[in-house]
Amino acid sequence: MRSARAGWPLGLAAAVAVVQVVGSTVAGRHQGGRVPLDAFGYVLLLLGPVLLALRGRRPVAVVAGTSVVTAAYLAAGYPYGPVFASWLIACCAAIGCGHRRAAWTGVAGVYLVHVLVTFVVPASWQRTPPSSFAWQQELGLLAWLLLVMAFAEIVRFRRERIAAHRAYRQQLEQRRANEERLKMARELHDILAHSLSLINIQAGVALALLDRRPEEARTALVTIKSTSKEALGEVRQVLATLRGPGAAPRGPAPGLDRLDELTAQADRVGLAVEVHERGARRPLSAAVDLTAFRIVQEALTNVIRHSAARQAAVVLDWTDPDVLVVKVEDPGPAVLGDAGGTGSGLVGMRERAAAFGGTISAGPLPDGGFRVRAELPTPKAEGE
């Protein structure tokens, strides 16, 4: 590929040189009023294609050089022919590289020289008899030049549009990948924060009771085993998305139907959780159902970590047909000192709610407790 790319400019330059030399030689046989090609004329015909070999690295310089060569050829009175080929290719290449001003300046300069030589410069100053070009022919030549340049501009515009579209698609894919990574990070945080908090508490209980009451310590160890097993299963389900598109999840995503498991886990570490529902429960989309479950899970994890309360209340308010209100409250008081954690739990809950146009409010209660309140819009579940 590198060899092909390196040889392409030289091959094009050689082809253009052959076309210009052969074409101009043949054309000169039918233009008796023009100056026959001599050594200087052939040098000009070859110099333009030679400059084309540098158009990729020095497009502006090549436009200037080929313009000067073409203008000199016309001013010298040599036969008309494909001498314009290298000059037009250089101008079109400059437009494609974004040097539009240089290309249009080169076109204007060469055309101005042609007009001056044809209609303005006195015949006594020229090497050839006065030109027989009529204004109609001149307008045709001008239209042809503008058509070539317009085609180059269209190609440039289309290329830029394709590049912009490709860049937009790459940005969109990158944004989707970042959103997926952020979503996965939130999932892993919620799963691990909750499970590790329970495991940490149960491990402390097991260590405290291991010598005095081994049966109760055994119960704590069983709880650790079951909690870690559930956590590993959920982590595998989240990480399964890394296997690529089309990878089927190992099980259904958790939702509000698993609140009983959540309250049972909290009960095993000494937190009694009461669940209250207002209004008739209705089906939710999988994403909203998962978000509501994770908010309750994270709020209960925060109670276990940061509060001395041994009880908490979860309220699901279904009375608004378009919004599900989730509240988690504990009577407090808060635990003083560092209770562990990364401090990103509330941030993650707000990000989850904001993804669906919902809101999260969290703060202390007047009596010393703490409340988390989420309002989640509830579009119809898939399949309804």
Legacy VTK file of the C-alpha trace (Angstrom):
# vtk DataFile Version 3.0
C-alpha trace
ASCII
DATASET POLYDATA
POINTS 384 float
0.000 0.000 0.000
2.800 2.412 0.843
4.556 1.656 -2.436
1.340 2.182 -4.366
0.649 5.484 -2.629
4.230 6.627 -3.229
4.124 5.678 -6.906
0.701 7.178 -7.652
1.844 10.863 -7.888
4.765 9.920 -10.131
2.572 7.762 -12.344
0.013 10.534 -12.746
2.737 13.064 -13.497
4.189 10.785 -16.192
0.765 10.227 -17.762
-0.001 13.960 -17.809
3.429 14.656 -19.332
2.737 12.214 -22.183
-0.706 13.718 -22.780
0.600 17.286 -22.815
3.596 16.640 -25.053
1.838 14.375 -27.565
-1.416 16.353 -27.526
0.262 19.730 -27.958
2.513 18.390 -30.735
-0.477 17.057 -32.662
-2.529 20.200 -32.005
0.324 22.413 -33.232
0.132 20.849 -36.703
-3.346 22.331 -37.156
-2.610 25.796 -35.745
-0.520 27.524 -38.348
-0.782 30.926 -36.710
0.855 29.784 -33.458
4.567 29.574 -32.661
5.899 26.059 -33.348
7.035 24.135 -30.310
10.744 24.444 -29.608
12.973 23.301 -26.779
11.620 25.943 -24.388
8.047 24.969 -25.232
8.717 21.314 -24.489
10.405 22.281 -21.211
7.235 24.137 -20.210
5.081 21.155 -21.215
7.190 18.870 -18.999
7.677 21.258 -16.097
3.974 21.321 -15.191
3.669 17.520 -14.793
6.936 17.437 -12.842
5.485 19.907 -10.353
2.381 17.691 -9.993
4.488 15.078 -8.222
4.707 17.484 -5.249
1.038 18.431 -5.069
0.353 16.272 -2.001
3.065 17.947 0.117
3.094 21.481 -1.350
-0.324 22.084 -2.963
-0.141 25.891 -2.864
3.380 25.974 -4.318
2.355 23.547 -7.070
-0.650 25.739 -7.966
1.609 28.773 -8.178
4.236 26.916 -10.226
1.830 25.359 -12.732
0.022 28.709 -13.084
3.268 30.459 -13.939
4.239 27.696 -16.391
0.835 27.784 -18.112
0.816 31.594 -18.270
4.322 31.588 -19.764
3.260 28.997 -22.374
0.267 31.124 -23.415
2.287 34.357 -23.449
4.928 32.700 -25.652
2.281 31.984 -28.277
2.701 28.186 -28.407
-0.163 26.054 -29.773
-3.289 25.583 -27.684
-3.766 22.056 -26.424
-3.723 19.955 -23.252
-1.165 22.256 -21.606
-3.970 23.158 -19.180
-4.122 19.598 -17.809
-1.393 19.850 -15.163
-2.559 23.330 -14.128
-6.203 22.281 -13.681
-5.223 19.106 -11.821
-3.085 21.193 -9.450
-5.969 23.637 -8.835
-8.466 20.834 -8.224
-6.033 19.090 -5.854
-5.548 22.341 -3.927
-9.309 22.737 -3.557
-9.547 19.170 -2.283
-6.856 19.962 0.322
-8.730 23.047 1.500
-6.563 25.679 -0.255
-9.449 27.180 -2.176
-8.118 30.737 -2.251
-4.832 29.646 -3.836
-6.660 27.571 -6.470
-9.080 30.325 -7.471
-6.227 32.866 -7.504
-4.280 30.612 -9.860
-7.278 30.250 -12.180
-7.923 33.987 -12.184
-4.247 34.761 -12.865
-3.884 32.393 -15.831
-7.184 33.478 -17.343
-6.176 37.139 -16.958
-2.914 36.456 -18.819
-4.873 34.733 -21.587
-7.262 37.696 -21.912
-4.409 40.205 -21.962
-2.468 38.284 -24.598
-5.553 37.740 -26.738
-7.286 41.122 -26.593
-5.076 43.760 -24.927
-1.381 43.302 -25.740
-0.497 45.037 -29.058
0.218 42.750 -31.999
3.703 44.194 -32.349
4.582 42.864 -28.919
3.420 39.328 -29.672
5.254 36.460 -31.344
2.095 35.446 -33.220
-0.447 37.249 -35.359
-3.500 38.693 -33.567
-5.732 35.968 -32.250
-9.000 35.196 -33.979
-10.734 34.447 -30.657
-14.235 35.921 -30.543
-15.981 36.964 -27.370
-18.413 34.072 -27.763
-15.517 31.627 -27.736
-14.009 33.420 -24.765
-17.231 33.124 -22.797
-17.336 29.426 -23.657
-13.776 28.975 -22.383
-14.629 30.858 -19.190
-17.741 28.724 -18.666
-15.682 25.558 -19.177
-13.107 26.681 -16.587
-15.834 27.563 -14.087
-17.499 24.200 -14.693
-14.261 22.340 -13.930
-13.694 24.360 -10.767
-17.319 23.939 -9.695
-16.960 20.179 -10.084
-13.846 20.296 -7.862
-15.777 22.325 -5.280
-18.625 19.800 -5.327
-16.181 16.932 -4.804
-14.550 18.853 -1.921
-17.921 19.609 -0.321
-19.056 16.002 -0.611
-15.776 14.754 0.854
-16.090 17.155 3.794
-19.692 16.082 4.387
-18.666 12.415 4.400
-15.803 13.170 6.810
-18.109 15.184 9.073
-20.703 12.400 9.040
-18.032 9.811 9.834
-16.724 11.978 12.697
-20.263 12.438 14.026
-20.867 8.693 13.962
-17.596 8.072 15.792
-18.535 10.655 18.423
-21.983 9.088 18.757
-20.492 5.623 19.167
-17.987 6.955 21.691
-20.789 8.659 23.623
-22.839 5.469 23.647
-19.815 3.515 24.832
-19.224 6.048 27.611
-22.882 5.861 28.630
-22.697 2.074 28.701
-19.553 2.186 30.830
-21.188 4.674 33.200
-24.304 2.530 33.401
-22.195 -0.546 34.138
-20.220 1.344 36.774
-23.452 2.382 38.510
-24.749 -1.179 38.412
-21.533 -2.586 39.848
-21.420 0.103 42.523
-24.974 -0.612 43.671
-24.505 -4.386 43.649
-21.133 -4.411 45.387
-21.881 -1.623 47.864
-25.004 -3.371 49.112
-23.583 -6.887 49.144
-20.231 -5.977 50.678
-21.940 -3.955 53.396
-24.006 -6.992 54.361
-20.967 -9.280 54.155
-18.903 -6.908 56.293
-21.549 -6.771 59.025
-22.138 -10.522 58.995
-18.393 -11.177 59.076
-18.121 -8.995 62.178
-20.998 -10.871 63.801
-19.412 -14.225 62.958
-16.066 -13.200 64.447
-17.735 -11.929 67.614
-19.814 -15.104 68.140
-17.370 -17.709 66.832
-16.144 -18.803 70.289
-19.192 -18.094 72.483
-22.118 -19.048 70.236
-20.821 -21.007 67.235
-24.338 -21.832 65.967
-25.186 -18.150 65.527
-21.788 -17.610 63.923
-22.615 -20.408 61.513
-25.840 -18.612 60.582
-23.869 -15.439 59.833
-21.446 -17.382 57.644
-24.353 -18.948 55.740
-25.712 -15.462 55.170
-22.306 -14.332 53.870
-22.222 -17.264 51.474
-25.720 -16.649 50.089
-25.160 -12.883 49.812
-21.845 -13.302 47.995
-23.389 -15.882 45.661
-26.217 -13.515 44.736
-23.748 -10.669 44.262
-21.529 -12.772 41.997
-24.543 -13.744 39.907
-25.568 -10.115 39.415
-21.988 -9.063 38.645
-21.737 -11.789 35.992
-24.997 -10.583 34.491
-23.702 -7.008 34.277
-20.330 -8.044 32.865
-22.006 -10.284 30.289
-22.617 -7.151 28.230
-18.867 -7.001 27.604
-19.056 -10.170 25.545
-20.378 -8.157 22.626
-23.704 -7.447 20.962
-26.197 -10.239 21.042
-24.928 -11.728 24.303
-27.971 -12.931 26.185
-28.213 -12.098 29.916
-28.016 -15.002 32.344
-31.241 -14.028 34.087
-33.887 -11.303 34.348
-32.818 -7.903 35.661
-33.886 -7.257 39.266
-36.991 -5.190 39.883
-39.504 -4.243 42.543
-40.773 -7.833 42.622
-37.558 -8.664 44.510
-38.136 -6.213 47.339
-38.874 -9.141 49.639
-35.343 -10.489 49.055
-33.934 -7.048 49.772
-35.827 -6.659 53.027
-34.859 -10.210 54.049
-31.174 -9.414 53.493
-31.518 -6.238 55.570
-33.287 -8.162 58.295
-30.377 -10.605 58.558
-28.081 -7.715 59.522
-30.533 -6.325 62.057
-32.409 -3.734 59.978
-36.183 -4.231 60.009
-37.679 -2.838 56.803
-41.403 -2.201 56.311
-42.753 -1.797 52.777
-45.906 0.283 52.244
-47.674 0.709 48.917
-50.226 3.350 48.079
-52.479 2.808 45.106
-52.589 -0.142 42.745
-49.254 -1.478 41.507
-48.909 -1.370 37.710
-46.400 -2.866 35.249
-43.264 -0.838 34.631
-40.747 -0.833 31.846
-37.681 -2.938 32.648
-35.416 0.123 32.894
-37.683 2.030 35.316
-38.300 -1.121 37.363
-34.539 -1.688 37.705
-33.954 1.971 38.588
-36.591 1.900 41.350
-35.090 -1.288 42.780
-31.539 0.107 42.744
-32.652 3.324 44.445
-34.271 1.359 47.270
-31.217 -0.916 47.490
-28.770 1.995 47.674
-30.918 3.873 50.202
-31.099 0.813 52.490
-27.336 0.313 52.090
-26.820 3.890 53.245
-29.060 3.271 56.269
-26.987 0.203 57.200
-23.724 2.114 56.781
-24.514 5.598 58.035
-27.384 5.292 60.502
-27.782 3.803 63.968
-31.432 3.060 63.228
-32.560 -0.541 63.359
-35.650 0.049 61.275
-36.550 1.728 57.987
-39.645 2.289 55.876
-40.022 1.945 52.115
-43.040 3.635 50.525
-44.143 3.034 46.928
-46.736 5.603 45.905
-48.654 4.569 42.770
-51.483 7.109 43.083
-50.190 9.309 40.245
-50.802 7.379 36.985
-47.737 8.919 35.329
-45.221 8.965 38.189
-43.985 6.427 40.713
-42.853 7.984 43.993
-40.318 5.952 45.981
-39.470 6.990 49.550
-37.013 5.401 51.958
-36.881 6.784 55.520
-35.098 5.883 58.712
-35.500 7.480 62.167
-31.732 7.931 62.692
-29.585 9.098 64.315
-26.623 9.201 61.951
-23.425 7.307 62.751
-20.529 9.607 63.621
-17.193 9.081 61.919
-16.234 7.336 58.708
-18.714 4.591 57.858
-16.920 3.553 54.660
-18.126 3.851 51.095
-17.127 6.000 48.139
-19.676 8.769 48.659
-21.086 8.318 45.149
-24.296 6.549 46.115
-26.559 9.608 46.014
-24.841 10.799 42.835
-25.550 7.443 41.192
-29.197 7.549 42.279
-29.616 11.038 40.821
-27.999 9.942 37.546
-30.320 6.927 37.329
-33.402 9.061 37.914
-32.265 11.820 35.547
-31.830 9.268 32.740
-35.642 8.914 32.648
-36.531 12.515 33.433
-36.989 11.794 37.135
-35.748 13.591 40.231
-34.137 12.604 43.538
-34.238 14.565 46.778
-32.337 13.425 49.844
-31.758 15.057 53.195
-32.170 14.881 56.969
-35.581 14.951 58.656
-36.451 17.411 61.429
-36.512 14.622 64.043
-33.000 13.419 63.161
-33.805 10.776 60.579
-33.022 10.731 56.859
-35.228 10.512 53.777
-34.602 9.666 50.134
-37.449 10.568 47.779
-37.485 9.698 44.076
-40.038 10.629 41.429
-39.823 8.380 38.375
-41.942 8.879 35.232
-43.618 5.563 34.385
-44.057 4.967 30.658
-45.948 1.840 29.729
-44.056 -1.389 29.990
-42.999 -3.111 26.755
-45.699 -5.341 25.370
-48.627 -3.280 26.670
LINES 1 385
384 0 1 2 3 4 5 6 7 8 9 10 11 12 13 14 15 16 17 18 19 20 21 22 23 24 25 26 27 28 29 30 31 32 33 34 35 36 37 38 39 40 41 42 43 44 45 46 47 48 49 50 51 52 53 54 55 56 57 58 59 60 61 62 63 64 65 66 67 68 69 70 71 72 73 74 75 76 77 78 79 80 81 82 83 84 85 86 87 88 89 90 91 92 93 94 95 96 97 98 99 100 101 102 103 104 105 106 107 108 109 110 111 112 113 114 115 116 117 118 119 120 121 122 123 124 125 126 127 128 129 130 131 132 133 134 135 136 137 138 139 140 141 142 143 144 145 146 147 148 149 150 151 152 153 154 155 156 157 158 159 160 161 162 163 164 165 166 167 168 169 170 171 172 173 174 175 176 177 178 179 180 181 182 183 184 185 186 187 188 189 190 191 192 193 194 195 196 197 198 199 200 201 202 203 204 205 206 207 208 209 210 211 212 213 214 215 216 217 218 219 220 221 222 223 224 225 226 227 228 229 230 231 232 233 234 235 236 237 238 239 240 241 242 243 244 245 246 247 248 249 250 251 252 253 254 255 256 257 258 259 260 261 262 263 264 265 266 267 268 269 270 271 272 273 274 275 276 277 278 279 280 281 282 283 284 285 286 287 288 289 290 291 292 293 294 295 296 297 298 299 300 301 302 303 304 305 306 307 308 309 310 311 312 313 314 315 316 317 318 319 320 321 322 323 324 325 326 327 328 329 330 331 332 333 334 335 336 337 338 339 340 341 342 343 344 345 346 347 348 349 350 351 352 353 354 355 356 357 358 359 360 361 362 363 364 365 366 367 368 369 370 371 372 373 374 375 376 377 378 379 380 381 382 383
